[in-house]
Amino acid sequence: MEKKQYDTLETMHGTFRTTLSKKHLARKPWQPENPKHIKSSIPGTIVEVCVEEGQQVEAGDILIVFKAMKMNNNIRATFSGKVKKIDVREGDNVPNHALMIEMESSGRAGVRSGRPATFTDRTGEARVLRRIRASPFSFVSLFRSPASAGEETGADAPAPRLS
């Protein structure tokens, strides 16, 4: 009788000893998507290419008008940068996950500041927006003053009153 070979599998739920199939061992390792590659998320047709190679774009600018499921969808830039290469033309039928545009980032593209979101209330006092989970299906926003740092926060804070 042949002795089984056990491997160690580590997940976010713990470490397990198990046997792994040949298919699992031969799989391609997962790699995150390149944020500079703009791909189609659904099959469709390119209606209009709104940019040119080498053009500088800002976050939110329309790059492509893409028709899928009888709707025109505006594909927008998620960060400021330069269009490196356009891989599609108007009228092209594009499959799912096809590369449409390659971008080059410029400077601090996509970097967020570490400051919390603030707003000014009716009295002119600056307040910090924080969110807590009220139920599995909704979120309740609570506002607190940055000056009230000594107040109860997090799990020690009293539950919000929903009315």
N, CA, C and O of each residue as an XYZ file, in Angstrom:
652
protein
N       0.835     -1.180      0.000
C       0.000      0.000      0.000
C       0.880      1.242      0.000
O       1.833      1.349      0.771
N       0.542      2.172     -0.875
C       1.334      3.398     -1.038
C       0.952      4.414      0.036
O      -0.227      4.627      0.319
N       1.964      5.033      0.623
C       1.728      6.023      1.673
C       1.374      7.365      1.031
O       2.029      7.788      0.078
N       0.327      8.044      1.555
C      -0.113      9.326      0.993
C       0.874     10.421      1.349
O       1.437     10.452      2.444
N       1.067     11.315      0.398
C       1.928     12.482      0.588
C       1.045     13.667      0.954
O       0.190     14.068      0.164
N       1.240     14.227      2.131
C       0.443     15.361      2.574
C       1.214     16.655      2.384
O       2.420     16.715      2.620
N       0.507     17.683      1.958
C       1.079     19.010      1.798
C       0.399     19.952      2.790
O      -0.690     19.670      3.291
N       1.061     21.067      3.061
C       0.510     22.068      3.962
C      -0.134     23.159      3.125
O       0.488     23.708      2.216
N      -1.373     23.466      3.434
C      -2.121     24.508      2.737
C      -2.450     25.596      3.753
O      -3.116     25.336      4.755
N      -1.974     26.835      3.487
C      -2.231     27.951      4.394
C      -3.281     28.861      3.786
O      -3.154     29.301      2.643
N      -4.315     29.136      4.559
C      -5.377     30.046      4.139
C      -5.593     31.072      5.232
O      -4.951     31.020      6.281
N      -6.495     32.000      4.987
C      -6.802     32.993      6.007
C      -7.540     32.378      7.194
O      -7.643     33.001      8.251
N      -8.051     31.165      7.027
C      -8.785     30.490      8.088
C      -7.916     29.536      8.898
O      -8.374     28.970      9.891
N      -6.665     29.355      8.481
C      -5.776     28.477      9.231
C      -4.865     27.679      8.318
O      -4.858     27.874      7.103
N      -4.093     26.775      8.917
C      -3.162     25.921      8.192
C      -3.693     24.491      8.228
O      -4.087     23.995      9.283
N      -3.701     23.834      7.075
C      -4.270     22.492      6.958
C      -3.282     21.560      6.278
O      -2.514     21.981      5.413
N      -3.301     20.294      6.671
C      -2.540     19.249      5.988
C      -3.510     18.498      5.104
O      -4.536     18.009      5.577
N      -3.194     18.402      3.817
C      -4.127     17.803      2.868
C      -3.358     17.228      1.688
O      -2.153     17.447      1.560
N      -4.049     16.499      0.832
C      -3.457     16.049     -0.426
C      -3.927     17.011     -1.511
O      -5.094     17.402     -1.537
N      -3.025     17.388     -2.398
C      -3.339     18.326     -3.476
C      -3.357     17.574     -4.794
O      -2.506     16.719     -5.039
N      -4.334     17.894     -5.650
C      -4.451     17.224     -6.945
C      -3.368     17.721     -7.905
O      -2.763     18.772     -7.695
N      -3.139     16.942     -8.961
C      -2.156     17.334     -9.984
C      -2.590     18.624    -10.671
O      -1.756     19.463    -11.015
N      -3.890     18.778    -10.868
C      -4.415     19.992    -11.489
C      -4.114     21.208    -10.622
O      -3.736     22.261    -11.134
N      -4.279     21.064     -9.317
C      -3.988     22.166     -8.405
C      -2.496     22.514     -8.414
O      -2.138     23.691     -8.397
N      -1.645     21.523     -8.441
C      -0.199     21.758     -8.431
C       0.296     22.378     -9.738
O       1.299     23.090     -9.743
N      -0.411     22.109    -10.863
C       0.023     22.605    -12.173
C      -0.612     23.945    -12.541
O      -0.341     24.467    -13.622
N      -1.451     24.516    -11.669
C      -2.154     25.745    -12.002
C      -1.197     26.937    -12.086
O      -0.107     26.938    -11.515
N      -1.652     27.939    -12.820
C      -0.899     29.188    -12.927
C      -1.120     29.984    -11.643
O      -2.265     30.169    -11.232
N      -0.061     30.456    -11.004
C      -0.259     31.212     -9.764
C      -1.002     32.522    -10.019
O      -0.859     33.138    -11.076
N      -1.796     32.934     -9.035
C      -2.583     34.154     -9.149
C      -1.674     35.372     -9.098
O      -0.742     35.430     -8.296
N      -1.952     36.341     -9.957
C      -1.250     37.611     -9.943
C      -2.297     38.720    -10.016
O      -3.285     38.589    -10.738
N      -2.092     39.802     -9.284
C      -3.073     40.890     -9.327
C      -3.093     41.558    -10.700
O      -2.102     41.541    -11.430
N      -4.238     42.145    -11.034
C      -4.381     42.876    -12.299
C      -3.464     44.093    -12.309
O      -3.222     44.706    -11.270
N      -2.962     44.433    -13.479
C      -2.151     45.630    -13.637
C      -3.098     46.827    -13.726
O      -3.901     46.888    -14.657
N      -3.034     47.783    -12.792
C      -3.966     48.911    -12.830
C      -3.749     49.837    -14.023
O      -4.607     50.670    -14.316
N      -2.626     49.708    -14.711
C      -2.350     50.549    -15.880
C      -2.952     49.970    -17.156
O      -2.919     50.622    -18.200
N      -3.503     48.757    -17.092
C      -4.155     48.135    -18.238
C      -5.660     48.281    -18.074
O      -6.225     47.841    -17.072
N      -6.303     48.892    -19.045
C      -7.753     49.062    -19.020
C      -8.343     47.984    -19.917
O      -8.136     47.970    -21.131
N      -9.092     47.073    -19.275
C      -9.647     45.922    -19.979
C     -11.160     45.996    -19.996
O     -11.770     46.683    -19.176
N     -11.765     45.279    -20.944
C     -13.220     45.211    -20.996
C     -13.697     44.265    -19.909
O     -13.065     43.242    -19.646
N     -14.803     44.604    -19.284
C     -15.350     43.746    -18.240
C     -16.512     42.908    -18.755
O     -17.043     42.057    -18.040
N     -16.904     43.160    -20.010
C     -18.028     42.451    -20.624
C     -17.817     42.532    -22.143
O     -17.255     43.521    -22.613
N     -18.245     41.532    -22.927
C     -18.105     41.634    -24.380
C     -18.927     42.793    -24.931
O     -20.014     43.084    -24.431
N     -18.408     43.449    -25.955
C     -19.141     44.569    -26.529
C     -18.446     45.129    -27.761
O     -17.552     44.499    -28.327
N     -18.869     46.319    -28.168
C     -18.355     46.977    -29.365
C     -17.831     48.356    -29.002
O     -18.437     49.066    -28.200
N     -16.698     48.737    -29.595
C     -16.131     50.064    -29.379
C     -16.907     51.049    -30.253
O     -16.899     50.930    -31.478
N     -17.573     52.015    -29.635
C     -18.342     53.025    -30.365
C     -17.420     54.188    -30.733
O     -17.443     54.667    -31.867
N     -16.607     54.641    -29.774
C     -15.740     55.795    -30.013
C     -14.515     55.707    -29.113
O     -14.627     55.382    -27.931
N     -13.348     55.998    -29.675
C     -12.118     56.138    -28.899
C     -11.902     57.636    -28.732
O     -11.694     58.346    -29.716
N     -11.951     58.120    -27.498
C     -11.941     59.561    -27.225
C     -10.550     60.131    -26.959
O     -10.419     61.333    -26.728
N      -9.512     59.301    -26.985
C      -8.150     59.760    -26.706
C      -7.213     59.269    -27.803
O      -7.576     58.429    -28.627
N      -6.007     59.810    -27.794
C      -4.968     59.392    -28.737
C      -3.738     58.948    -27.963
O      -3.551     59.328    -26.807
N      -2.902     58.144    -28.601
C      -1.668     57.712    -27.949
C      -0.810     58.929    -27.629
O      -0.661     59.834    -28.450
N      -0.245     58.936    -26.418
C       0.595     60.039    -25.983
C      -0.162     61.179    -25.332
O       0.456     62.115    -24.825
N      -1.492     61.123    -25.332
C      -2.299     62.196    -24.758
C      -2.284     62.116    -23.234
O      -2.355     61.028    -22.662
N      -2.192     63.266    -22.586
C      -2.248     63.361    -21.133
C      -3.717     63.411    -20.714
O      -4.481     64.209    -21.257
N      -4.125     62.571    -19.753
C      -5.504     62.547    -19.278
C      -5.532     62.712    -17.765
O      -4.575     62.375    -17.069
N      -6.639     63.232    -17.276
C      -6.855     63.400    -15.837
C      -7.811     62.308    -15.356
O      -8.536     61.715    -16.155
N      -7.809     62.051    -14.065
C      -8.726     61.074    -13.490
C     -10.155     61.502    -13.786
O     -10.520     62.653    -13.545
N     -10.970     60.582    -14.309
C     -12.363     60.877    -14.630
C     -12.604     61.222    -16.089
O     -13.757     61.281    -16.515
N     -11.547     61.454    -16.878
C     -11.724     61.749    -18.297
C     -12.231     60.504    -19.036
O     -11.847     59.383    -18.704
N     -13.090     60.705    -20.032
C     -13.628     59.587    -20.819
C     -12.557     59.133    -21.813
O     -12.023     59.941    -22.573
N     -12.248     57.830    -21.799
C     -11.264     57.257    -22.704
C     -11.929     56.590    -23.896
O     -11.507     56.777    -25.037
N     -12.979     55.803    -23.625
C     -13.642     55.014    -24.660
C     -15.142     55.013    -24.391
O     -15.574     54.989    -23.238
N     -15.931     55.040    -25.460
C     -17.362     54.780    -25.357
C     -17.536     53.353    -25.857
O     -17.198     53.031    -26.995
N     -18.071     52.505    -24.980
C     -18.121     51.062    -25.179
C     -19.576     50.619    -25.137
O     -20.263     50.880    -24.149
N     -20.070     49.951    -26.188
C     -21.466     49.515    -26.239
C     -21.555     48.039    -25.860
O     -20.960     47.174    -26.503
N     -22.317     47.778    -24.796
C     -22.535     46.407    -24.349
C     -23.978     46.293    -23.875
O     -24.475     47.168    -23.166
N     -24.643     45.224    -24.265
C     -26.029     44.972    -23.865
C     -26.940     46.153    -24.207
O     -27.783     46.546    -23.401
N     -26.766     46.716    -25.402
C     -27.579     47.808    -25.935
C     -27.450     49.111    -25.147
O     -28.328     49.970    -25.220
N     -26.355     49.261    -24.391
C     -26.114     50.494    -23.641
C     -24.719     51.005    -23.957
O     -23.778     50.221    -24.075
N     -24.584     52.317    -24.094
C     -23.275     52.928    -24.248
C     -22.690     53.191    -22.868
O     -23.323     53.838    -22.035
N     -21.486     52.692    -22.626
C     -20.801     52.850    -21.348
C     -19.562     53.702    -21.551
O     -18.782     53.453    -22.470
N     -19.374     54.699    -20.710
C     -18.176     55.530    -20.772
C     -17.097     54.885    -19.912
O     -17.275     54.709    -18.706
N     -15.983     54.536    -20.535
C     -14.835     53.997    -19.807
C     -13.972     55.196    -19.454
O     -13.470     55.887    -20.340
N     -13.797     55.447    -18.144
C     -13.081     56.630    -17.669
C     -11.726     56.259    -17.083
O     -11.509     55.132    -16.638
N     -10.823     57.228    -17.092
C      -9.500     57.045    -16.481
C      -9.657     57.024    -14.970
O     -10.337     57.879    -14.404
N      -9.033     56.051    -14.312
C      -9.123     55.960    -12.857
C      -8.033     56.779    -12.172
O      -8.098     57.015    -10.965
N      -7.039     57.207    -12.930
C      -5.968     58.041    -12.389
C      -5.429     58.936    -13.490
O      -5.657     58.683    -14.673
N      -4.716     59.978    -13.103
C      -4.104     60.883    -14.081
C      -2.882     60.200    -14.681
O      -2.138     59.512    -13.981
N      -2.686     60.391    -15.960
C      -1.544     59.781    -16.610
C      -1.530     60.048    -18.095
O      -2.235     60.923    -18.597
N      -0.714     59.277    -18.787
C      -0.516     59.428    -20.223
C      -0.944     58.127    -20.907
O      -0.643     57.040    -20.415
N      -1.639     58.234    -22.029
C      -2.057     57.062    -22.787
C      -0.826     56.513    -23.508
O      -0.252     57.180    -24.369
N      -0.430     55.303    -23.153
C       0.767     54.693    -23.731
C       0.445     54.021    -25.071
O       1.139     54.231    -26.065
N      -0.624     53.206    -25.078
C      -0.969     52.464    -26.288
C      -2.464     52.203    -26.321
O      -3.069     51.900    -25.292
N      -3.063     52.319    -27.508
C      -4.477     52.007    -27.706
C      -4.536     50.731    -28.536
O      -4.009     50.684    -29.648
N      -5.175     49.701    -27.997
C      -5.209     48.396    -28.642
C      -6.503     48.105    -29.387
O      -6.670     47.003    -29.909
N      -7.431     49.070    -29.453
C      -8.715     48.875    -30.142
C      -8.987     50.052    -31.074
O      -8.382     51.117    -30.949
N      -9.921     49.834    -32.023
C     -10.362     50.894    -32.926
C     -11.879     50.946    -32.894
O     -12.531     50.010    -32.431
N     -12.434     52.037    -33.384
C     -13.895     52.172    -33.447
C     -14.469     51.047    -34.305
O     -13.951     50.737    -35.378
N     -15.557     50.441    -33.806
C     -16.211     49.359    -34.538
C     -15.706     47.973    -34.178
O     -16.312     46.986    -34.597
N     -14.618     47.854    -33.416
C     -14.089     46.541    -33.030
C     -15.048     45.844    -32.067
O     -15.583     46.466    -31.149
N     -15.260     44.537    -32.289
C     -15.971     43.709    -31.324
C     -14.938     43.186    -30.338
O     -13.964     42.546    -30.736
N     -15.145     43.454    -29.060
C     -14.157     43.152    -28.036
C     -14.685     42.041    -27.129
O     -15.802     42.149    -26.624
N     -13.903     40.971    -26.910
C     -14.337     39.925    -25.977
C     -14.143     40.368    -24.526
O     -13.589     41.433    -24.257
N     -14.599     39.548    -23.620
C     -14.454     39.809    -22.197
C     -12.976     39.798    -21.791
O     -12.218     38.961    -22.280
N     -12.563     40.689    -20.930
C     -11.205     40.815    -20.386
C     -10.149     41.134    -21.449
O      -8.975     40.816    -21.258
N     -10.539     41.748    -22.551
C      -9.581     42.122    -23.595
C      -8.921     43.451    -23.234
O      -9.583     44.361    -22.734
N      -7.638     43.560    -23.484
C      -6.902     44.789    -23.221
C      -7.307     45.841    -24.245
O      -7.225     45.608    -25.451
N      -7.750     47.017    -23.753
C      -8.178     48.090    -24.645
C      -7.171     49.227    -24.670
O      -6.824     49.718    -25.744
N      -6.693     49.656    -23.499
C      -5.766     50.790    -23.416
C      -4.707     50.494    -22.363
O      -5.003     49.943    -21.303
N      -3.463     50.870    -22.672
C      -2.375     50.812    -21.700
C      -2.039     52.242    -21.308
O      -1.925     53.120    -22.164
N      -1.880     52.471    -20.005
C      -1.613     53.809    -19.487
C      -0.234     53.862    -18.836
O       0.328     52.839    -18.444
N       0.295     55.081    -18.731
C       1.495     55.365    -17.948
C       1.061     56.340    -16.866
O       0.430     57.355    -17.161
N       1.394     56.043    -15.626
C       1.011     56.961    -14.552
C       1.970     58.134    -14.527
O       3.110     58.046    -14.983
N       1.479     59.226    -13.984
C       2.332     60.402    -13.858
C       2.339     60.860    -12.415
O       1.287     61.185    -11.864
N       3.495     60.891    -11.802
C       3.632     61.397    -10.439
C       2.958     60.518     -9.417
O       3.208     59.314     -9.366
N       2.103     61.110     -8.600
C       1.450     60.425     -7.487
C       0.078     59.892     -7.886
O      -0.881     60.050     -7.131
N      -0.035     59.278     -9.028
C      -1.332     58.806     -9.497
C      -1.877     57.732     -8.578
O      -1.177     56.783     -8.224
N      -3.127     57.892     -8.199
C      -3.804     56.896     -7.397
C      -3.424     56.901     -5.931
O      -3.907     56.048     -5.186
N      -2.576     57.826     -5.474
C      -2.169     57.864     -4.076
C      -3.156     58.725     -3.307
O      -3.426     59.864     -3.688
N      -3.685     58.187     -2.243
C      -4.641     58.935     -1.430
C      -3.939     59.477     -0.200
O      -2.975     58.889      0.290
N      -4.424     60.588      0.286
C      -3.874     61.117      1.529
C      -4.391     60.287      2.681
O      -5.462     59.689      2.578
N      -3.661     60.237      3.765
C      -4.052     59.445      4.911
C      -5.014     60.161      5.837
O      -5.314     59.655      6.919
N      -5.510     61.332      5.440
C      -6.398     62.101      6.291
C      -7.824     61.581      6.182
O      -8.243     61.144      5.110
N      -8.585     61.624      7.297
C      -9.985     61.207      7.219
C     -10.822     62.244      6.481
O     -10.428     63.406      6.372
N     -11.968     61.824      5.979
C     -12.879     62.729      5.286
C     -13.492     63.687      6.295
O     -13.974     63.263      7.345
N     -13.477     64.977      5.980
C     -14.047     65.969      6.890
C     -15.072     66.821      6.145
O     -15.075     66.865      4.915
N     -15.928     67.485      6.884
C     -16.870     68.432      6.317
C     -17.125     69.502      7.363
O     -16.765     69.333      8.528
N     -17.740     70.595      6.956
C     -18.071     71.672      7.883
C     -19.572     71.654      8.107
O     -20.349     71.686      7.153
N     -19.984     71.600      9.385
C     -21.414     71.546      9.682
C     -22.016     72.948      9.691
O     -21.333     73.919      9.368
N     -23.301     73.056     10.063
C     -24.016     74.335     10.037
C     -23.393     75.383     10.951
O     -23.482     76.580     10.674
N     -22.770     74.945     12.028
C     -22.173     75.899     12.973
C     -20.793     76.349     12.521
O     -20.200     77.229     13.145
N     -20.271     75.767     11.454
C     -18.945     76.129     10.958
C     -17.828     75.298     11.569
O     -16.651     75.539     11.300
N     -18.196     74.314     12.396
C     -17.199     73.466     13.038
C     -16.826     72.309     12.105
O     -17.696     71.686     11.498
N     -15.523     72.031     11.999
C     -15.067     70.911     11.169
C     -15.385     69.607     11.883
O     -15.173     69.484     13.089
N     -15.891     68.643     11.139
C     -16.229     67.341     11.715
C     -15.628     66.242     10.852
O     -15.385     66.428      9.659
N     -15.394     65.086     11.483
C     -14.824     63.925     10.798
C     -15.945     62.920     10.565
O     -16.740     62.649     11.465
N     -16.005     62.367      9.352
C     -17.002     61.366      9.024
C     -16.431     59.994      9.352
O     -15.344     59.645      8.890
N     -17.150     59.222     10.140
C     -16.753     57.840     10.372
C     -17.973     56.978     10.154
O     -19.098     57.442     10.340
N     -17.774     55.734      9.762
C     -18.885     54.850      9.462
C     -18.854     53.671     10.415
O     -17.789     53.155     10.753
N     -20.026     53.256     10.839
C     -20.121     52.037     11.626
C     -21.150     51.145     10.967
O     -22.019     51.612     10.230
N     -21.044     49.878     11.235
C     -21.978     48.935     10.637
C     -23.166     48.761     11.563
O     -23.008     48.305     12.695
N     -24.346     49.116     11.097
C     -25.546     49.016     11.912
C     -26.239     47.673     11.712
O     -26.795     47.118     12.659
N     -26.212     47.149     10.500
C     -26.790     45.848     10.197
C     -26.047     45.293      8.997
O     -25.292     46.022      8.354
N     -26.243     44.021      8.678
C     -25.525     43.467      7.530
C     -25.875     44.136      6.210
O     -25.124     44.003      5.243
N     -27.014     44.867      6.140
C     -27.462     45.398      4.865
C     -27.416     46.915      4.761
O     -27.742     47.458      3.706
N     -27.026     47.614      5.813
C     -26.999     49.066      5.735
C     -25.868     49.623      6.561
O     -25.370     48.969      7.477
N     -25.470     50.823      6.236
C     -24.439     51.513      6.985
C     -25.012     52.807      7.542
O     -25.832     53.461      6.898
N     -24.580     53.167      8.728
C     -25.025     54.403      9.352
C     -23.805     55.289      9.497
O     -22.771     54.834      9.986
N     -23.899     56.526      9.089
C     -22.787     57.461      9.218
C     -22.940     58.235     10.512
O     -24.016     58.753     10.812
N     -21.877     58.312     11.267
C     -21.868     59.099     12.492
C     -20.852     60.204     12.328
O     -19.818     60.015     11.689
N     -21.138     61.349     12.897
C     -20.242     62.476     12.803
C     -19.714     62.797     14.189
O     -20.455     62.761     15.171
N     -18.426     63.112     14.260
C     -17.853     63.531     15.526
C     -16.866     64.642     15.256
O     -16.297     64.732     14.168
N     -16.668     65.470     16.230
C     -15.752     66.583     16.103
C     -14.328     66.096     16.297
O     -14.097     65.262     17.173
N     -13.336     66.586     15.502
C     -11.949     66.193     15.706
C     -11.445     66.589     17.094
O     -10.509     65.977     17.609
N     -12.060     67.609     17.704
C     -11.638     68.068     19.021
C     -12.035     67.080     20.111
O     -11.456     67.083     21.197
N     -13.022     66.238     19.821
C     -13.512     65.307     20.832
C     -12.792     63.968     20.736
O     -13.433     62.919     20.679
N     -11.469     64.002     20.717
C     -10.682     62.782     20.567
C     -10.772     61.893     21.789
O     -10.559     60.685     21.690
N     -11.085     62.473     22.951
C     -11.146     61.687     24.160
C     -12.456     60.942     24.343
O     -12.585     60.159     25.284
N     -13.427     61.162     23.472
C     -14.717     60.503     23.603
C     -14.612     59.030     23.259
O     -13.610     58.577     22.706
N     -15.662     58.288     23.594
C     -15.705     56.868     23.289
C     -15.779     56.674     21.779
O     -16.524     57.375     21.094
N     -15.013     55.732     21.269
C     -15.041     55.422     19.840
C     -15.026     53.924     19.668
O     -14.745     53.184     20.610
N     -15.326     53.480     18.468
C     -15.237     52.071     18.135
C     -16.269     51.233     18.863
O     -17.439     51.610     18.937
N     -15.833     50.067     19.416
C     -16.747     49.129     20.056
C     -17.296     49.673     21.368
O     -18.366     49.245     21.801
N     -16.578     50.627     22.031
C     -17.029     51.166     23.306
C     -18.109     52.225     23.137
O     -18.786     52.577     24.104
N     -18.278     52.732     21.936
C     -19.244     53.804     21.697
C     -20.661     53.255     21.799
O     -20.901     52.099     21.450
N     -21.589     54.057     22.266
C     -22.973     53.584     22.337
C     -23.527     53.366     20.935
O     -23.133     54.040     19.983
N     -24.440     52.421     20.829
C     -25.046     52.104     19.536
C     -25.860     53.283     19.038
O     -26.489     53.973     19.840
N     -25.866     53.539     17.708
C     -26.643     54.657     17.189
C     -28.135     54.384     17.322
O     -28.578     53.236     17.280
N     -28.874     55.419     17.476
C     -30.321     55.292     17.599
C     -30.927     55.496     16.222
O     -30.825     56.583     15.652
N     -31.547     54.478     15.690
C     -32.166     54.539     14.369
C     -33.651     54.776     14.534
O     -34.358     53.960     15.125
N     -34.118     55.891     14.011
C     -35.548     56.172     14.142
C     -36.054     56.821     12.887
O     -37.239     57.140     12.792
